[in-house]
Amino acid sequence: MTRPLRIEYAGAFYHVLNRGQRQEPIVQDSQDRERFVSDLSRMSRQYGVLIHGYCLMTNHYHFILETPHANLSQAVQWLNVAYAAYYNRRHRLCGHLFQGRFKAILLDASTYLEAVSRYIHLNPVRAKIVSDARKYVWSSCRYFVGPDKSPDWLETGRTLGGFGRILRVARRRYAEYIAQPTVNPLDGVVAGSILGPATFTDWVKDTYLSRRIADQEIPALKVLSARPSMDQIVQTVAEHYGVAPDTILMRGGKRNRCRDMAICLAREFSGLPCRDLGRHFGNIGGPAVTMRCRDILRCTAKDRQLAKDLDRLRRKLQNNE
């Protein structure tokens, strides 16, 4: 059986997820839900981990975890075992409650913390359980948007800090943020294990994975060991938009989205300086490369289809599809 990739270090952030065996429920009533949240709080205190948001659904759970002591596996395994023992004892069941190993995606919190927080809190909205995420009592959303006071084991400050220094203002802005249309941030996960820009992924690989890259029992390591070539980046963008690669590489007076998208992705994935990247795209200057990248990223905030295209292309390049 293949093993999931676990990357553990002090100060790491994770999106943690686990589902019921065969997609079956992991809670049956309010007592079960209260017990799970109680065990989550106990895990936080017992293992010194920080919970930055959670959502308990009928057959799965999500939470954002920070590990000051590099103890991801120890903490989450305790939670799963403790809650499963309670659940089986109460409902007179035996066997596994959860479907094998939990999933933990390492996050670059400076880039993705807010987006993953929104994704987690919108789970009951996507499932059509509620129309307003604040009304779902088995998530932490109401502690982020108010007026409920956050329990001492739930860390809301880091996420809300990105929306303002005054709590009242930050809560209002966060409520507006989760109400906006969004694409799934997890579409950008690399090898099922890492969510962040290429610089973060490269740092993780160089710092924590260089000695493990040959482990055949962890398929994610094989994916992470490869970086797409410049030709692969251009070809992937060309195929996505149905144009010839030369159209992307050729310098011309008229700007086009295909070319700008390729430049943006090349900057993200190649690791080359902007000046060197410019040589691949008709000898444009480094500042022109920077300008095109900023233009693409600025436009994705307004153009949902462009944002989807960028996420889809990133996923293809990250997973060597």
ZIMOZI-V755027 format. One record per residue. N is the residue number from 1. RES is the residue in one letter. PHI is phi in whole degrees, 0 to 359 (* if undefined). Layout:
N/RES/PHI ; N/RES/PHI
//
This chain:
1/M/* ; 2/T/290 ; 3/R/255 ; 4/P/288 ; 5/L/281 ; 6/R/248 ; 7/I/243 ; 8/E/240 ; 9/Y/205 ; 10/A/296 ; 11/G/89 ; 12/A/285 ; 13/F/246 ; 14/Y/221 ; 15/H/263 ; 16/V/256 ; 17/L/217 ; 18/N/211 ; 19/R/239 ; 20/G/291 ; 21/Q/304 ; 22/R/56 ; 23/Q/63 ; 24/E/279 ; 25/P/299 ; 26/I/250 ; 27/V/221 ; 28/Q/242 ; 29/D/202 ; 30/S/296 ; 31/Q/297 ; 32/D/296 ; 33/R/296 ; 34/E/297 ; 35/R/293 ; 36/F/297 ; 37/V/296 ; 38/S/297 ; 39/D/294 ; 40/L/298 ; 41/S/293 ; 42/R/294 ; 43/M/302 ; 44/S/301 ; 45/R/287 ; 46/Q/290 ; 47/Y/249 ; 48/G/66 ; 49/V/260 ; 50/L/249 ; 51/I/261 ; 52/H/258 ; 53/G/146 ; 54/Y/208 ; 55/C/208 ; 56/L/256 ; 57/M/256 ; 58/T/294 ; 59/N/239 ; 60/H/197 ; 61/Y/225 ; 62/H/228 ; 63/F/202 ; 64/I/258 ; 65/L/239 ; 66/E/246 ; 67/T/242 ; 68/P/298 ; 69/H/244 ; 70/A/55 ; 71/N/233 ; 72/L/307 ; 73/S/299 ; 74/Q/299 ; 75/A/291 ; 76/V/289 ; 77/Q/297 ; 78/W/299 ; 79/L/302 ; 80/N/297 ; 81/V/291 ; 82/A/297 ; 83/Y/290 ; 84/A/298 ; 85/A/297 ; 86/Y/299 ; 87/Y/298 ; 88/N/294 ; 89/R/293 ; 90/R/293 ; 91/H/260 ; 92/R/55 ; 93/L/241 ; 94/C/217 ; 95/G/96 ; 96/H/281 ; 97/L/272 ; 98/F/259 ; 99/Q/275 ; 100/G/74 ; 101/R/287 ; 102/F/288 ; 103/K/259 ; 104/A/224 ; 105/I/261 ; 106/L/290 ; 107/L/250 ; 108/D/275 ; 109/A/298 ; 110/S/293 ; 111/T/254 ; 112/Y/241 ; 113/L/301 ; 114/E/296 ; 115/A/294 ; 116/V/288 ; 117/S/301 ; 118/R/298 ; 119/Y/302 ; 120/I/296 ; 121/H/290 ; 122/L/271 ; 123/N/307 ; 124/P/292 ; 125/V/287 ; 126/R/297 ; 127/A/279 ; 128/K/62 ; 129/I/279 ; 130/V/223 ; 131/S/263 ; 132/D/234 ; 133/A/302 ; 134/R/293 ; 135/K/272 ; 136/Y/271 ; 137/V/281 ; 138/W/260 ; 139/S/229 ; 140/S/269 ; 141/C/304 ; 142/R/295 ; 143/Y/281 ; 144/F/274 ; 145/V/261 ; 146/G/83 ; 147/P/270 ; 148/D/297 ; 149/K/280 ; 150/S/290 ; 151/P/295 ; 152/D/293 ; 153/W/271 ; 154/L/259 ; 155/E/262 ; 156/T/255 ; 157/G/297 ; 158/R/297 ; 159/T/291 ; 160/L/294 ; 161/G/300 ; 162/G/284 ; 163/F/246 ; 164/G/143 ; 165/R/275 ; 166/I/269 ; 167/L/304 ; 168/R/300 ; 169/V/290 ; 170/A/298 ; 171/R/297 ; 172/R/296 ; 173/R/292 ; 174/Y/294 ; 175/A/299 ; 176/E/293 ; 177/Y/296 ; 178/I/286 ; 179/A/276 ; 180/Q/281 ; 181/P/300 ; 182/T/212 ; 183/V/263 ; 184/N/289 ; 185/P/296 ; 186/L/287 ; 187/D/297 ; 188/G/268 ; 189/V/293 ; 190/V/266 ; 191/A/54 ; 192/G/66 ; 193/S/225 ; 194/I/228 ; 195/L/235 ; 196/G/172 ; 197/P/293 ; 198/A/301 ; 199/T/296 ; 200/F/292 ; 201/T/300 ; 202/D/297 ; 203/W/296 ; 204/V/298 ; 205/K/300 ; 206/D/292 ; 207/T/274 ; 208/Y/239 ; 209/L/242 ; 210/S/300 ; 211/R/271 ; 212/R/251 ; 213/I/298 ; 214/A/267 ; 215/D/291 ; 216/Q/287 ; 217/E/278 ; 218/I/239 ; 219/P/303 ; 220/A/300 ; 221/L/294 ; 222/K/295 ; 223/V/295 ; 224/L/289 ; 225/S/285 ; 226/A/252 ; 227/R/247 ; 228/P/295 ; 229/S/282 ; 230/M/299 ; 231/D/298 ; 232/Q/294 ; 233/I/298 ; 234/V/296 ; 235/Q/296 ; 236/T/297 ; 237/V/293 ; 238/A/299 ; 239/E/294 ; 240/H/297 ; 241/Y/263 ; 242/G/69 ; 243/V/235 ; 244/A/281 ; 245/P/305 ; 246/D/299 ; 247/T/297 ; 248/I/280 ; 249/L/280 ; 250/M/284 ; 251/R/281 ; 252/G/212 ; 253/G/286 ; 254/K/262 ; 255/R/286 ; 256/N/221 ; 257/R/295 ; 258/C/301 ; 259/R/296 ; 260/D/296 ; 261/M/296 ; 262/A/296 ; 263/I/296 ; 264/C/299 ; 265/L/290 ; 266/A/295 ; 267/R/295 ; 268/E/288 ; 269/F/257 ; 270/S/280 ; 271/G/79 ; 272/L/274 ; 273/P/296 ; 274/C/302 ; 275/R/299 ; 276/D/289 ; 277/L/299 ; 278/G/302 ; 279/R/295 ; 280/H/285 ; 281/F/245 ; 282/G/76 ; 283/N/59 ; 284/I/281 ; 285/G/282 ; 286/G/302 ; 287/P/299 ; 288/A/293 ; 289/V/299 ; 290/T/301 ; 291/M/296 ; 292/R/293 ; 293/C/295 ; 294/R/297 ; 295/D/296 ; 296/I/297 ; 297/L/294 ; 298/R/293 ; 299/C/291 ; 300/T/295 ; 301/A/291 ; 302/K/250 ; 303/D/255 ; 304/R/295 ; 305/Q/294 ; 306/L/297 ; 307/A/297 ; 308/K/295 ; 309/D/300 ; 310/L/296 ; 311/D/297 ; 312/R/294 ; 313/L/292 ; 314/R/301 ; 315/R/297 ; 316/K/298 ; 317/L/287 ; 318/Q/293 ; 319/N/259 ; 320/N/54 ; 321/E/280
//
